[in-house]
Amino acid sequence: MIFKKKTIIGEQHGVSFMNGEVAFQGFSMSVYCYLIDGVLIDTGAQSLHKYFEAFIDAC
């Protein structure tokens, strides 16, 4: 099985965010993680762990 994964990191109105996407055979799932005032909201999907871990560590 080949999963395509991509991430986008950004900030808008003082809120840091990361969007992770996993795609497989035409189906895709998008997951967001937000960081505001030191509070992390949604820690992401297990399949994107290594991408989200870097985002969380950087914040």
CYANA upper distance limits for C-alpha pairs under 8 A (distance plus 0.5 A):
  2 ILE  CA     24 PHE  CA      7.29
  3 PHE  CA     22 VAL  CA      6.96
  3 PHE  CA     23 ALA  CA      6.18
  3 PHE  CA     24 PHE  CA      5.64
  4 LYS  CA     21 GLU  CA      8.48
  4 LYS  CA     22 VAL  CA      6.16
  4 LYS  CA     23 ALA  CA      5.52
  4 LYS  CA     24 PHE  CA      6.98
  5 LYS  CA     20 GLY  CA      7.78
  5 LYS  CA     21 GLU  CA      6.09
  5 LYS  CA     22 VAL  CA      5.13
  5 LYS  CA     23 ALA  CA      6.95
  5 LYS  CA     48 LEU  CA      8.10
  6 LYS  CA     20 GLY  CA      6.35
  6 LYS  CA     21 GLU  CA      5.87
  6 LYS  CA     22 VAL  CA      7.34
  7 THR  CA     18 MET  CA      7.33
  7 THR  CA     19 ASN  CA      5.98
  7 THR  CA     20 GLY  CA      4.87
  7 THR  CA     21 GLU  CA      6.77
  7 THR  CA     51 TYR  CA      7.79
  8 ILE  CA     18 MET  CA      6.10
  8 ILE  CA     19 ASN  CA      5.63
  8 ILE  CA     20 GLY  CA      7.07
  9 ILE  CA     16 SER  CA      8.17
  9 ILE  CA     17 PHE  CA      6.36
  9 ILE  CA     18 MET  CA      4.91
  9 ILE  CA     19 ASN  CA      6.97
  9 ILE  CA     55 PHE  CA      8.32
 10 GLY  CA     16 SER  CA      6.38
 10 GLY  CA     17 PHE  CA      5.94
 10 GLY  CA     18 MET  CA      6.90
 11 GLU  CA     15 VAL  CA      5.91
 11 GLU  CA     16 SER  CA      4.77
 11 GLU  CA     17 PHE  CA      6.40
 12 GLN  CA     16 SER  CA      7.14
 14 GLY  CA     36 ILE  CA      7.67
 15 VAL  CA     34 TYR  CA      7.29
 15 VAL  CA     35 LEU  CA      6.45
 15 VAL  CA     36 ILE  CA      5.60
 16 SER  CA     34 TYR  CA      6.31
 16 SER  CA     35 LEU  CA      5.62
 16 SER  CA     36 ILE  CA      7.06
 17 PHE  CA     32 TYR  CA      7.43
 17 PHE  CA     33 CYS  CA      6.05
 17 PHE  CA     34 TYR  CA      4.96
 17 PHE  CA     35 LEU  CA      6.69
 18 MET  CA     32 TYR  CA      6.17
 18 MET  CA     33 CYS  CA      5.75
 18 MET  CA     34 TYR  CA      7.17
 18 MET  CA     52 PHE  CA      8.03
 18 MET  CA     55 PHE  CA      7.78
 19 ASN  CA     30 SER  CA      7.32
 19 ASN  CA     31 VAL  CA      6.17
 19 ASN  CA     32 TYR  CA      5.03
 19 ASN  CA     33 CYS  CA      7.07
 20 GLY  CA     30 SER  CA      6.25
 20 GLY  CA     31 VAL  CA      5.67
 20 GLY  CA     32 TYR  CA      6.85
 20 GLY  CA     44 GLY  CA      8.29
 20 GLY  CA     48 LEU  CA      7.36
 20 GLY  CA     51 TYR  CA      8.43
 20 GLY  CA     52 PHE  CA      8.48
 21 GLU  CA     28 SER  CA      7.22
 21 GLU  CA     29 MET  CA      6.07
 21 GLU  CA     30 SER  CA      4.94
 21 GLU  CA     31 VAL  CA      6.78
 22 VAL  CA     28 SER  CA      6.00
 22 VAL  CA     29 MET  CA      5.87
 22 VAL  CA     30 SER  CA      7.19
 22 VAL  CA     47 SER  CA      8.42
 22 VAL  CA     48 LEU  CA      8.29
 23 ALA  CA     27 PHE  CA      6.04
 23 ALA  CA     28 SER  CA      4.58
 23 ALA  CA     29 MET  CA      6.97
 24 PHE  CA     28 SER  CA      6.86
 31 VAL  CA     44 GLY  CA      6.65
 31 VAL  CA     45 ALA  CA      7.35
 32 TYR  CA     42 ASP  CA      7.67
 32 TYR  CA     44 GLY  CA      7.07
 33 CYS  CA     40 LEU  CA      7.80
 33 CYS  CA     41 ILE  CA      6.41
 33 CYS  CA     42 ASP  CA      5.65
 33 CYS  CA     43 THR  CA      6.37
 33 CYS  CA     44 GLY  CA      6.41
 34 TYR  CA     40 LEU  CA      6.36
 34 TYR  CA     41 ILE  CA      5.59
 34 TYR  CA     42 ASP  CA      7.33
 35 LEU  CA     39 VAL  CA      6.04
 35 LEU  CA     40 LEU  CA      5.06
 35 LEU  CA     41 ILE  CA      6.68
 35 LEU  CA     59 CYS  CA      8.41
 36 ILE  CA     40 LEU  CA      7.24
 43 THR  CA     52 PHE  CA      7.86
 44 GLY  CA     48 LEU  CA      7.46
 44 GLY  CA     49 HIS  CA      7.63
 44 GLY  CA     52 PHE  CA      7.07
 45 ALA  CA     49 HIS  CA      6.92
 48 LEU  CA     52 PHE  CA      6.72
 49 HIS  CA     53 GLU  CA      6.31
 50 LYS  CA     54 ALA  CA      7.03
 51 TYR  CA     55 PHE  CA      7.17
 52 PHE  CA     56 ILE  CA      6.60
 53 GLU  CA     57 ASP  CA      6.54
 54 ALA  CA     58 ALA  CA      6.63
 55 PHE  CA     59 CYS  CA      6.96
